């Protein structure tokens, strides 16, 4: 026993986990107490149980599973019952080349291996992990898989398609239903904004968009592809017989007591239909401008504009940049009993108490333009238009701002100055744009550094200059992403806005009337105190909220 302990100590020392002095100390305690060397090293704080197991795993030729960096595959979790995982302290990890990889506290437990082989039908490939890590993984992943029941997924009845009876039967089978439930609930648990179901040549890939970046969650066998995609289409009340053209649908689900709205879109690809589910929370959410990441100077500029009784305020940026969130936060500030607020949205993402929200419906003829015309007959004080997409909507919004209404809306442009030229390109007269638009807010969403693991460092002068900092205002220190269990190893958790607030001054109004370029308008705005998106982002790097690499990723 002493020789085995000494052998382990030498292996740990060669792996750089402990020093020679630490090994000597531990061996003395081991000989005096008879306690196993591994336990002594852990008790003395010289090594973690995981580090010891990883060395032992290499020695006996089996994989070591670290659950801080490894995510169990949903197919593997679905194959092993929870009670079996708890009984034998094991966690299914993935299906690899027809074999089920299972992390076990005791990989030499023959009874456990036999039971797994019989119940799952797979050949078992044992791996090793710590008891605590396995117990935590079982609690996390099996809890997610069982949280959603069929009753909670209130998605309406299945479509009665006689010609596809066999497919519908397969789609309604318990394993497919459980797998789809798992995919949805895990996405909500992981704070995903959307789910991507993507057919590949040999399998089906599932990805989540978390904090604006796609992460692969699992891969499913090609044989399950049609059933999984059909299940999603049935839930969204789509035609499962139609596979040659794109379809759109939606379903309202209750998950963990929270109401969710899922916007579902399909797109035919060479390997099958691709499905995207956008997750929208329907609960009342009281958003505050202070929580969106505004610098104090930018927030002061933005608030000074929407506090005015009339005028147009535009928020610009690409899809998914948080435009609607900023508008909702502004509406929450303005929402008082003495104000009549009307909104036209597609879709209504958040329910705001005291606000009259209208869902547009193009099929029924209720467009943004028609909703706006109706609003003006209802004597509103504040109007929110989800998006200005065409000349008619732009014209009515501008005229509304000129006739004593506060109008808030969004546009798809790259920066604040581009919104002015975009409106004139749509066909709105430049003098009307100059008179009505009071403020343009351009924004992007950047990932926020994880507070638990972000790493401070001293950057080189050249790195700071390359990043875009002014030579006379270089920061002494910055922070970078490291990665831990809480952030899933990414180094980031949550997002914050990066903003560019342009107030339309008299000079900018003159340039608008003269139909000046966006570049000319931007130069004047910067002279008048506007921070560009890049400058705003770099200031947030200086304060440790995000990293230079992240700002470079989202802003050119």
Number of C-alpha atoms within 10 A of each C-alpha: 9 13 8 11 17 17 12 19 25 16 17 22 16 13 13 10 16 17 15 14 10 17 19 13 13 25 22 13 16 20 13 9 10 13 12 17 23 20 16 20 23 16 13 13 11 15 18 15 17 19 18 21 19 19 18 18 17 11 11 8 10 15 19 21 25 17 19 15 13 12 17 22 17 26 20 20 23 18 18 19 14 19 10 15 22 14 9 17 21 29 33 29 23 24 24 11 8 12 15 24 23 28 29 25 22 17 18 12 12 10 10 18 18 12 13 22 16 10 12 15 13 15 17 19 20 23 23 25 27 24 17 13 20 24 16 13 20 22 14 12 19 19 15 19 22 13 14 21 15 11 9 14 16 14 17 13 9 15 14 10 13 9 9 11 11 10 17 20 10 18 23 17 12 11 14 18 19 19 18 21 23 25 21 24 20 22 21 21 11 14 15 22 20 22 25 20 23 21 25 18 9 12 15 23 19 20 21 27 19 20 20 18 11 16 15 12 19 19 21 21 14 15 11 14 21 17 20 21 23 23 24 26 25 23 22 23 19 20 15 19 12 10 15 12 10 14 18 16 18 19 20 20 23 18 19 13 8 11 14 19 22 22 18 23 21 23 16 16 15 9 15 19 22 20 23 22 23 16 21 19 20 19 14 12 15 13 19 15 18 11 10 19 19 19 17 10 12 20 16 12 17 24 14 13 20 21 12 12 13 21 25 27 23 24 27 28 22 16 11 12 19 20 26 23 17 19 22 22 19 19 22 19 16 16 17 12 9 8 13 17 22 24 25 25 21 15 14 19 20 19 16 19 12 14 17 13 17 17 17 21 14 10 7 7 10 15 17 29 22 15 21 22 14 11 18 16 8 10 12 16 17 24 25 24 25 22 22 21 14 13 16 16 21 24 19 19 28 23 20 23 25 19 12 15 22 26 28 26 24 23 24 18 18 15 25 29 29 20 24 27 20 15 21 19 13 16 13 19 16 20 15 19 25 21 20 24 26 25 24 27 24 30 27 25 26 27 23 24 28 24 15 15 19 21 16 13 11 10 14 11 14 10 11 20 12 9 15 14 19 12 11 6 8 15 18 12 15 20 20 22 22 17 21 17 13 15 19 17 17 16 23 29 20 15 20 22 25 28 31 28 27 29 23 23 16 11 13 23 22 17 19 26 16 11 17 14 14 18 11 13 24 19 13 17 22 14 9 14 14 21 20 21 22 20 18 21 29 24 18 24 23 19 13 20 24 28 25 22 12 19 24 15 11 17 15 7
